[in-house]
């Protein structure tokens, strides 16, 4: 079943389907950080460790695309030598989305994240979070050991 879900998503991305475009328009109208009931891409979330049980949380994050911007210095320099063009961030957009969610939900730990959609201005990621104090997470063999580490 998960292979079929993955194939459907890949076909939609490859063919630039109208359904994906309408999902993109819907995403633009939503909040920047939004908690979800269940993952949008279930196959990808399951592969990264998501389980449909209490203690697991999925959050969708919108991150702005593009390079860093610096204020122009007051002086007679052309942009190339002013150091304001072609500035690159040291952290990629996926890591940025994880950091923003970690700040928003300080009591939860980030398990993983995956790409969802991008347009000309924004990119969306879904971040999987775990509640380390939840009994179902503590009793889980794999995840419990992973979360117990400081």
C-alpha positions as CSV (number, residue, x, y, z in Angstrom):
1,X,0.0,0.0,0.0
2,X,2.8,2.4,0.9
3,X,4.5,1.9,-2.5
4,X,1.2,2.8,-4.2
5,X,1.0,6.0,-2.2
6,X,4.6,6.9,-3.0
7,X,4.1,6.2,-6.7
8,X,1.0,8.4,-6.7
9,X,2.9,11.3,-5.1
10,X,5.9,10.9,-7.5
11,X,3.5,10.9,-10.5
12,X,1.8,14.0,-9.3
13,X,5.1,15.8,-8.9
14,X,6.5,14.6,-12.2
15,X,3.4,15.4,-14.3
16,X,2.7,18.7,-12.3
17,X,-0.9,17.6,-11.8
18,X,-3.7,20.1,-11.2
19,X,-4.5,18.3,-7.9
20,X,-1.0,19.2,-6.6
21,X,-1.4,22.8,-7.8
22,X,-4.7,23.1,-5.9
23,X,-3.0,21.6,-2.8
24,X,-0.3,24.3,-3.2
25,X,-2.9,27.0,-3.3
26,X,-4.5,25.6,-0.1
27,X,-1.1,25.5,1.6
28,X,-0.5,29.2,0.9
29,X,-3.6,30.1,2.7
30,X,-2.8,28.2,5.9
31,X,-0.6,29.2,8.9
32,X,3.2,29.0,8.8
33,X,3.4,26.3,11.5
34,X,0.4,24.1,11.7
35,X,-0.2,20.9,13.7
36,X,-1.8,18.0,11.8
37,X,-4.0,15.1,12.8
38,X,-2.1,12.8,10.5
39,X,0.7,13.1,7.9
40,X,0.0,14.2,4.4
41,X,2.5,11.7,2.9
42,X,1.9,8.6,5.1
43,X,4.5,6.4,3.2
44,X,7.3,8.9,3.8
45,X,6.4,9.5,7.4
46,X,6.2,5.7,8.2
47,X,9.6,5.3,6.6
48,X,11.1,8.0,8.8
49,X,9.7,6.5,12.0
50,X,6.2,7.8,12.4
51,X,3.7,5.6,14.2
52,X,-0.1,6.2,14.5
53,X,-0.2,6.2,18.3
54,X,-0.3,8.8,21.1
55,X,3.0,10.6,21.7
56,X,3.7,11.2,18.0
57,X,2.9,14.6,16.5
58,X,3.1,15.8,12.9
59,X,3.6,19.5,12.1
60,X,3.6,21.3,8.7
61,X,6.0,24.2,8.3
62,X,6.3,26.9,5.7
63,X,9.8,28.2,5.0
64,X,10.7,31.1,2.7
65,X,12.8,30.3,-0.3
66,X,15.7,32.3,-1.7
67,X,19.1,33.5,-0.5
68,X,20.0,35.6,2.5
69,X,19.6,39.3,2.2
70,X,21.9,41.9,3.7
71,X,21.4,45.7,4.0
72,X,23.4,47.6,1.4
73,X,26.3,49.5,2.9
74,X,26.3,53.3,2.5
75,X,29.2,53.9,0.2
76,X,30.2,53.8,-3.4
77,X,30.6,50.1,-4.0
78,X,29.1,48.0,-6.7
79,X,26.9,45.1,-5.5
80,X,29.5,42.4,-6.3
81,X,32.1,44.0,-4.0
82,X,29.6,45.3,-1.4
83,X,29.0,41.7,-0.2
84,X,25.2,41.7,-0.6
85,X,24.6,39.4,-3.5
86,X,25.0,35.6,-3.6
87,X,24.9,35.2,0.1
88,X,24.1,31.6,1.1
89,X,22.8,30.3,4.4
90,X,24.9,27.7,6.3
91,X,21.7,25.7,7.1
92,X,19.4,24.2,4.5
93,X,15.6,24.8,4.5
94,X,14.8,21.4,6.0
95,X,17.1,22.0,9.0
96,X,15.6,25.5,9.3
97,X,12.1,24.0,9.4
98,X,13.1,21.5,12.1
99,X,14.7,24.3,14.2
100,X,11.6,26.5,14.0
101,X,9.4,23.6,15.1
102,X,11.7,22.7,17.9
103,X,11.4,26.3,19.2
104,X,7.7,26.3,18.9
105,X,7.2,22.9,20.7
106,X,10.0,22.9,23.4
107,X,8.6,19.8,25.2
108,X,8.8,17.6,22.1
109,X,11.8,16.1,20.3
110,X,12.3,16.2,16.5
111,X,12.4,12.7,15.1
112,X,12.7,13.6,11.4
113,X,11.2,15.6,8.6
114,X,10.4,15.3,4.9
115,X,9.7,17.6,1.9
116,X,6.1,18.2,1.0
117,X,5.8,20.9,-1.7
118,X,7.4,24.1,-3.0
119,X,6.5,27.0,-5.2
120,X,8.3,30.2,-6.3
121,X,8.2,31.8,-2.9
122,X,7.9,29.1,-0.2
123,X,8.7,25.4,0.6
124,X,6.7,23.2,2.9
125,X,8.0,20.4,5.1
126,X,6.3,18.1,7.6
127,X,8.2,17.5,10.8
128,X,7.6,14.4,13.0
129,X,7.9,15.1,16.7
130,X,7.9,12.7,19.7
131,X,6.7,13.4,23.3
132,X,9.5,11.8,25.3
133,X,7.4,11.8,28.5
134,X,4.4,9.9,27.0
135,X,4.0,6.3,28.4
136,X,3.4,4.8,25.0
137,X,6.7,6.3,23.7
138,X,8.7,5.2,26.7
139,X,7.4,1.6,26.4
140,X,8.2,1.5,22.7
141,X,11.4,-0.5,22.2
142,X,13.1,1.4,19.3
143,X,11.8,4.9,19.9
144,X,12.0,4.7,23.7
145,X,15.8,4.1,23.5
146,X,16.2,6.9,20.9
147,X,14.3,9.4,23.0
148,X,15.9,8.4,26.4
149,X,19.3,9.7,25.2
150,X,20.0,13.2,26.4
